[in-house]
Amino acid sequence: MMRIFSDYVWRFSLDKKELFLTFDDGPTPEITEFVLAELKKYNAKATFFCIGKNIKNHPEIFNKIIADDHAVGNHTQNHLNGWKTKTNIYIDNFLKCEKTITHFNNSTIKQQLFRPPYGKIKKKQAKEILKKGYKIIMWNVLSADFDTSISEEKCLQNVLRNTKNGSVIVFHDSVKASEKLRFVLPKVLEEFSKKGFEFKAIK
């Protein structure tokens, strides 16, 4: 998969003890704030792939993410599935989210990062987004915190067993994932901090 879609970012350097935590689908009241508080305990930086309509509904939480020096990325305005959406509609939705981010981002730092919802994107859609200077950020560790059929412990093991130097790890600061996220995130931060890893935002 990584070889076929080599234009996308799946992970970072294997040589450095760095990890890249990412959070999709926020900002979400209480849950995003929980994440920010946990990250702060470890001086950990992360990347939040935000849905435009959630930014619009919760601009104060969005600005808290930025104030805490985390990176923010585009996750479309309405969490669209690229495989099920016509390219022109998908790109319009992506641009709408870009405008929302620009409008509510009170920082001078602009990150051009995009993650397709569900990881599903057509080649044509990706080509347009890459042409606009964006990096498409995928992952190599999926926590599956959104999966109601797995236990909290299984979710934790998904991360602990698969994470290596340079891993991009996916969590969700969403209502659906919140129970597992509250269980897993503190343990992941503690475990990898003990092992000497640094948690960095994607630039």
C-alpha positions, -999 to 999 in steps of 0.1 A, spaced: 0 0 0 27 25 10 47 17 -22 16 21 -45 6 54 -30 41 68 -25 29 104 -30 12 102 4 30 104 38 26 71 58 54 75 83 86 95 91 122 87 98 130 52 112 163 67 126 147 90 152 128 82 184 99 104 173 62 96 171 34 115 154 1 114 172 -29 124 150 -65 131 160 -93 130 134 -128 144 134 -127 172 160 -129 197 175 -154 181 199 -164 196 232 -148 179 263 -131 152 242 -106 175 224 -100 193 257 -93 160 274 -67 152 246 -51 187 250 -48 183 287 -32 148 284 -7 160 257 3 189 280 13 166 308 40 151 286 48 182 266 37 162 236 28 179 203 2 164 179 -17 170 147 -54 175 146 -72 168 113 -103 189 118 -137 188 101 -147 222 89 -182 222 103 -168 213 137 -144 242 136 -173 265 128 -193 251 157 -164 252 182 -139 279 172 -127 284 208 -116 247 210 -99 250 175 -80 280 187 -69 262 219 -53 235 197 -34 262 179 -25 281 211 -10 249 225 13 247 194 -2 217 178 -6 214 140 -40 214 123 -50 198 91 -79 197 67 -103 167 70 -130 181 46 -159 203 56 -184 175 61 -163 143 65 -168 131 29 -159 96 17 -138 103 -14 -147 69 -30 -184 78 -29 -182 115 -39 -177 131 -73 -143 147 -76 -156 183 -81 -179 180 -51 -150 166 -30 -126 193 -40 -152 220 -33 -157 205 2 -120 204 8 -117 241 -2 -146 250 20 -127 234 49 -95 253 39 -115 286 40 -129 277 74 -94 269 88 -81 302 74 -110 321 88 -107 308 124 -70 303 126 -56 333 144 -20 321 141 4 332 113 15 296 109 -3 278 81 1 240 77 -10 225 44 -19 191 56 -48 169 45 -61 136 56 -90 120 37 -119 108 59 -119 70 62 -85 71 43 -106 69 11 -96 91 -18 -97 88 -56 -64 94 -75 -80 124 -93 -90 140 -59 -55 134 -45 -39 148 -76 -59 181 -72 -50 184 -35 -13 177 -40 -13 203 -68 -24 229 -43 7 222 -23 -8 200 4 8 169 19 -16 140 22 -10 124 55 -20 87 60 -8 65 88 10 33 97 -7 27 131 -45 26 134 -57 25 170 -93 16 159 -106 36 188 -138 41 167 -145 4 164 -173 -6 188 -166 -43 184 -131 -42 200 -122 -38 237 -102 -9 252 -73 -33 258 -73 -45 221 -72 -8 211 -42 -2 234 -24 -32 220 -30 -21 184 -9 10 193 17 -6 216 25 -35 193 27 -16 160 44 16 169 80 21 159 104 50 152 86 76 130 51 61 133 20 81 124 -7 70 148 -44 76 143 -68 85 171 -102 102 169 -113 131 192 -149 122 185 -179 111 207 -178 76 191 -142 70 200 -141 89 234 -144 59 257 -114 40 242 -95 72 237 -98 81 274 -84 47 283 -57 44 257 -42 78 252 -27 83 287 -12 49 286 4 54 252 18 88 263 33 73 295 47 41 278 65 58 250 77 88 271 93 62 294 110 47 264 125 81 254 103 89 225 94 125 216 59 133 203 59 158 175 35 177 153 36 172 116 49 202 98 
